[in-house]
Amino acid sequence: MDAVWARDTVGAGALLTIDLDALVENYRGLAERAAPAACSAVVKADAYGLGVEQVVPALRDAGCRHFFTAQLREALEVQPHAGRGAAIYVLNGLQPGSEALCAEAGIVPVLNGTEQVEAWMTLAVRLGRSLPAVIQIDSGMSRLGLAPEEVEALASRPGALDGIDLILVMTHLACGDEATSPYNGQQLDAFLALAARLPPAPLSIANSGGVALGGDFRQDLVRPGVALYGVAPTAGRRNPMRPVVRLDARVIQTRAVKAGQAIGYGCSLVADRPMELATIAVGYADGWPRCLGHVGAAYKGAVRLPIAGRVSMDSIILDISDLPEDSLRLGDTVELIGPNQTLEQVAADAGTIPYEILTGLGRRYARRILPPSSSAEGNIR
Ligand SMILES: *Cc1c(COP(=O)(O)O)cnc(C)c1O
């Protein structure tokens, strides 16, 4: 690691390592758990911040044929990497003015309301061919999808889906990461009853948490996102996924301070004893939340190095007093995400969820991509 660091990350404040082998193994594990349902991949927000250019081809080669994005622009970015014949979906739905582009590109919209169904049908008539679509039903989250009344109205209108090739009917769980929530079963029942009112089509319910719930939550297609990237699908349970990201930050200065010296912005910490400090080149502009000031930590091996004072935009001061003298020097690295500090731990310290830490990971990091085989060495870009 240190040799790679020295050679290939000159000028960067931190190295983000993305392990595509772990990603692929996570995909295979989820696909096995979901079988006989098919397993898609949710790659919205640039594959949760890890990069669609790397993530999508790795999943494609592992056999993934369905990719979910949030926006049409994302879908167009994913398309060249997804392989011929893969289906690419837009979860946020069909936005006014985007219909022609969506159809022309062969992207599949998730129709989230009656007006979207009608816009898609109108375009199908104009083009003189049927257009593929997903219909999302809101089974109890009040975020996106047809309300129960809209489903009923659609079901009772003859020819209401003319010109639409309905390839999937889906819903989304509000509490999928809570293994014992009775709300999951309620949503399942509501969804199955409403879906039965529509023409027969494959069904999809499960995100990562839903895959872990198993049973009837699997249906025909599952849609895991965060678990692919190594995050525990069920909150508070042992994490069965292989970690995909590792983050190591560079030490850009070390110093000793005396009792009484102020540390960081606002002098919010004053040393109450002689302390050894190290400043690292990661800050809130790199997605390391400012609220981790005084709370979070980095690691050198198993030694916890608490954040001293506030998080700055481009740097963080660490209290390294617990390390043997001279064990951290200019240019050395400390672990921010890795075997000693999981994404889940960072998120808990920051009072948020791992999704937010993952999708916020900075654009300034050097990135090392470990390919989907244990033999080859990674490429840095
Ligand atoms: C983001 C999203 C997913 C994936 O959720 P994870 O919890 O990351 O597995 C699945 N379905 C929908 C509709 C989503 O918005």
The ligand as an SDF file (V2000), in Angstrom:
LIG
                    3D

 15 15  0  0  0  0  0  0  0  0999 V2000
  -32.1820    3.6170   -3.9450 C   0  0  0  0  0  0  0  0  0  0  0  0
  -33.2650    2.6510   -4.2640 C   0  0  0  0  0  0  0  0  0  0  0  0
  -33.0170    1.2670   -4.1930 C   0  0  0  0  0  0  0  0  0  0  0  0
  -31.7490    0.6880   -3.6190 C   0  0  0  0  0  0  0  0  0  0  0  0
  -31.8290    0.8380   -2.2190 O   0  0  0  0  0  0  0  0  0  0  0  0
  -30.6920    0.2780   -1.2340 P   0  0  0  0  0  0  0  0  0  0  0  0
  -31.2900    0.5100    0.1080 O   0  0  0  0  0  0  0  0  0  0  0  0
  -29.4860    1.0910   -1.4790 O   0  0  0  0  0  0  0  0  0  0  0  0
  -30.4980   -1.1520   -1.5460 O   0  0  0  0  0  0  0  0  0  0  0  0
  -34.0190    0.4060   -4.6350 C   0  0  0  0  0  0  0  0  0  0  0  0
  -35.1970    0.8940   -5.0860 N   0  0  0  0  0  0  0  0  0  0  0  0
  -35.4730    2.2140   -5.1250 C   0  0  0  0  0  0  0  0  0  0  0  0
  -36.7930    2.6640   -5.6160 C   0  0  0  0  0  0  0  0  0  0  0  0
  -34.5290    3.1400   -4.7090 C   0  0  0  0  0  0  0  0  0  0  0  0
  -34.8130    4.4390   -4.7310 O   0  0  0  0  0  0  0  0  0  0  0  0
  1  2  1  0
  2  3  1  0
  2 14  2  0
  3  4  1  0
  3 10  2  0
  4  5  1  0
  5  6  1  0
  6  7  2  0
  6  8  1  0
  6  9  1  0
 10 11  1  0
 11 12  2  0
 12 13  1  0
 12 14  1  0
 14 15  1  0
M  END
$$$$
